[in-house]
Amino acid sequence: SSLRWYPPDVELYVLAAAWQRIEQQLPFVGRTGVRGDELGSRLLCAQLADDLVALAFLLSRQWAPYAKWRGIAFLSLPVATRLGLLLDAAVTEATWQDREAGLGGACEVLLELQRERGLSAPDRAVTMFWDRPFRSVNLDVIAALLAAITDPEVRRLPPGVGSAGQWIDSVDVLTRADRRAALRPVYQVWAGEQDVDHGGGI
């Protein structure tokens, strides 16, 4: 039979990777903005909004559909009523500060949903990026999810990589079951190279 959802430890691993993907890009919204790179900042905001929508699907335990239908399907998620205006701000506001604020607010809503799910979560989703005036994801969000993984095989997977759909966006790969299955040896190689204590962070 088809897999209805990820096994619990795999879900934790995929969620941690989703948060890490956001963490890696969120500070750049402001960093491009202060340099006057308005296009770059807006492109990052759009990408991050899409990543937050993907995280919303994960936390709602719903498979995210093909991009053509993703926006409509997102609106059917219960969390969409809390996220909608924040994501709108993230992609439409005139200043990078307001767009960044929308993204940060969306992160807090999704961490609240994570907490409601009974999953590990610190008090805040967003912190400042070191001593700079930009927002970043709290690394404790990622570390808490990874620390909750108990399966040794999943713990050996490299943090941040996540599922195939999180590191490959090729339709010609993701819509072919045989091509997705062919990626299994890659994960096995990566797992064999890992010797990381995920409980201490990443």
Secondary structure, DSSP 8 states (H G I E B T S, - for coil): ----S--HHHHHHHHHHHHHHHHHHHHHHHHHHHTT-HHHHHHHHHHHHHHHHHHHHHHTT-----HHHHHHHHHTSTTHHHHHHHHHHHHH-SSHHHHHHHHHHHHHHHHHHHHHTT----S-SEEE-TTSSSEEE-HHHHHHHHHT---HHHHTS-TTT-SHHHH---HHHHT-HHHHHTTHHHHHHHHHH----GGG--
